[in-house]
């Protein structure tokens, strides 16, 4: 295990929250900058492939569960039609008028 990962884990496991790194500190940590070389903008745009994608073996689950999609919620990238969520927010803000 790289020293940078040990240092990050140690920082994240601090008992007192005020001693833990912020999100910006974590993104700038040597583990993500030098060891993993994460491009945070590309990650946000979902342009990066996961470094490891496990092989999903469902043979030990009942059939009703094996028929379910194997993609995760993130991989499915659910989105609302543009008008649908705009209507929701429009009506929510007008509720008090």
N, C-alpha and C positions, 0 to 999 in steps of 0.2 A: 504494500500500500504506500503510495507516495506521501512524503512528509507534508505536502500541501493539503492533501485530503485529511490527514490526521489533525492538522491545525484547524481546518474548517470545521470538522466534526467537534473538536474540543470547544471551539468558539460558540457553536450552535447549542452545545449542551451546558452552557453556563446556567447556574441555578437562578441567578438574578437577571430578569429580563433586560434591565438597563445595561447589562454587560454583554448582551448578545449583539451580534452584528445586525445592521439594518439590511434591507433588501439591496440597497446600492452597495453596501460594504460586501455583501455576498457576491454580487455580480462582478465586483472589482477584485475579488480574492484571487490570489495566484493559482488556486486550484482550477478555477473557471477560465482565467486569462491565459495561463501558460500550459497547464497540464491538459485540460479539456479543450481549450481554444474555442469557447462557445461564442458564436455570433448571436447576440441577444436579439438583434433586429430580425435576422433571418428566422430565428426560433419563434418570435412573435408572429411572423407572417406564415408560419408552419411550412417553411421551405426545407427544414432539416429532417433527415430520417433519424429514427431512434438508433442509438449505437447497438442495441440488442433488442431483437423482437423475439420473444419466446415462442416456441412451437406449442400450439394449444392442442392438447390431447384430451378430448372429452369422453373417452371410452368408459370412464368410471362414473359418469353422471347419468341420471335417468334420461330417457329419450326426449322427454318434453323440454329438458334443458339443452340437449344437444342440437335442437332445431333452432335455438336462438342465435342471432348474429354473433360472430366472434369478435367483431371490431369493438373497440372501446367507445365510450361516449365522445371522447375527443376525436377519434378517427372518423366518426360519423359526421362531424362538423354540422350539427343541427343549426338551422337558421330559420327565423320567421320571415314570411314574405314581407317585403318592405311596408306595404300598406297596413298590414295587420298590427305590427308593433307601433307604427305611427298612430293608428287609431286609438290604441290602448293609452299611449301617453297623452294624446290630445284630450281624450275623455277624462283621464285622471286629473289633468291640470285644470279642466273646466268644471270639475265637480263642485267646487266651492262658489262658483258664480251664480 
